[in-house]
Every structure is written in structure tokens, then in C-alpha cells.
Amino acid sequence: MSIAFKSPSPKHAFAAADEIKAINKHFTKRQVPKSKNNNLLLASWNIANFGAQDRTDEALKVIAHILKRFDLIAVQEVNDQFRTFEKVISLMGKSFNYVMTDTAGNAERLAFAYRHSLVSPSHLFGELSLRPRQYPKRTVRVRWTDKNGKAQVDVFKNHRFEPFDRNPYIGSFISGNIEFTLANVHLYFGEFQDSKTREQREKYARRVLEIYTLSKWAGGRIKKHTTYDPDIVLLGDMNVPSMEPNESTYKALIKFGWQPVNFVTKTGGSNLGNDKTYDQMAFAPGSIGNRIKDFGVFDFDKAVFQPLWKDLISEMYKSRAIGLFNRHVRHHFSDHRPLWVQLDTV
């Protein structure tokens, strides 16, 4: 089950109208395009514990306002209790609709929200589920540092893929003159590669293997003549902590030629700490990735709750103020930021 973020004490009361006004200014500052014909704003957002914890109506209005800036959004962590998500879609207005999966790991669903004036569902929808004979085995190397500060490497030979904790959600869509297939994912997290025990580091190896398996599957599909649509986009929370060349998860993602959008070089990380690239969007070589006109990560956390931030920074050290402020942001909204690309659809 998802573990809900606790409500910070004391609670912070806010009005959605004030936060929306601040967010609109931040949309302009970050040059996030507005929806328009001949373009598609494709986005992905892990809205943490969405439905697994109580959010006020004011918080849901803000979440809806951020989502409806985009035309097609892959959403992760929609809970088994999906009525909260359904309410947000309603708040986005009659221009939006959605499709979603049933539950998997952590009682989570995956969903797509879309603006039906610009986006139409096509014919292919389903969950990615591999046959046991398709499970890859791979030697995974996990780097870590011992208590003396010396670099070490654990080698997990012929590490066998386990079924996805949450099966990726495959959905095909049409926008303008382009048709494409999205693989919406929330991949296994497990543990950090620098964890203290080998058992924990093996869980990190499982994360690497999930990403490798996803990349391999997609690479195979784009080469088969029976594939419904070879324009495949991998997007969602892939739990890739960095896009450094020696990062095992990142190497697994690009192993079969996938080209992730390098958001971090332009706008920073997709987490509140601005130092992780857990969320990714990767395109097949020579595909609709060639239509990308712009991209970014929308750091809404730099716009919301400004009166709260001024109070905190005036009362305590900056590091503590940041930690407490982020607790409020993640409780009401999320600990992930949405990432987006603008695509030419002519």
C-alpha cells in the first residue's frame, strides 16, 4: 500500500485562487507554452499517493490547473481509490477525459488524461506483461562506497528479471497528423545503489533490470512489422536518479538506442530537491522525437506557498526551512514535478 505523506504541523491553509495566480506567473517565467492547434503538449507527472491520502479541495483545484496546461498527460500513482483523480479530471473541465489501468504494486493505477479537442485515443491499449521465456537474465553491476570511503562494486551475475511490480500502461493516440504509442511507467524503486547491505543493493539491481527490460521490449517492438505503431515513447517515473554516463539505470535506459530528453540541462531535476532525474521521457531514434520544439520541467514548487516560505525562512536556518516547506508541498501536491515536451503535429 502507498504510504501517505503526513500533514505537516502546523497546517498551512491556502486559497487555490492565490496559488493559481502565482502558478500562472511561473508558467510565463518558465516559458511553458499554451495549448494551441498544430502542437501537442505531452507531459508526465507522478502525483504522489494520489487518492491514498486526503487532499483539500483547494489542493485539487491547483493540481487540476497544472494538469490542464498540457494536452496529454501520463499520470502515475493514481490509487486504487481513483475518485480523487476522477474529481480532478472534472475540475479540469469538459475538454478533458481519461483512461486508466486497474491496480498493481502499491495498489496503484496508471492513467492518461487528454484534451479531446486535440487528442484522440487510437486502437491499442493494454498493460505490458511478458511471458516467462521473455524474462532476460543480465549481469548487473552496482557501485557503492564502503565505510572507509572506498569505491566498491557488487556484481550480480545472471540476475533474472522478475515481473514488473507495476505493468507499464500502453496507449496509442492521434494528434493532428501524428499517431504514436505511449508506455506510461512507474518502475520499481527498491533501494539506493549506495545502500549498506548487499541484499539492499540487490533491490537496486532489480530496478536496473526493470529499466533494461522495458528498453529492450520497446527496442524489439519498433523493429517488428506486426507492431501497431513503431512511434513509441517511454515516459513516467523510471526511478533513474541521474543521467550520468556511469549510472547503471541510465545506461539500461539507453542500451537499445532510446533517446531521453535531457531536461536536467535546461531546467533541473524532476524532484523537489532538484537533484534527481527519476522522471524521464525517451523517444525511439528517428521517431516523433524529431518533432520536439521545446521541453522542460515545471518547478511549480518555486511558485506556490510564498507567504509560508517567507515565514519559514525568517524563523530558521535555510536548510531546515527548505525541508519543512517541501513537506507542505509534497503533502498537498507531490514530491515530483511534471515534465513536458511540445511536439509539432503538422
Disulfide bonds with the S-S distance in Angstrom:
none
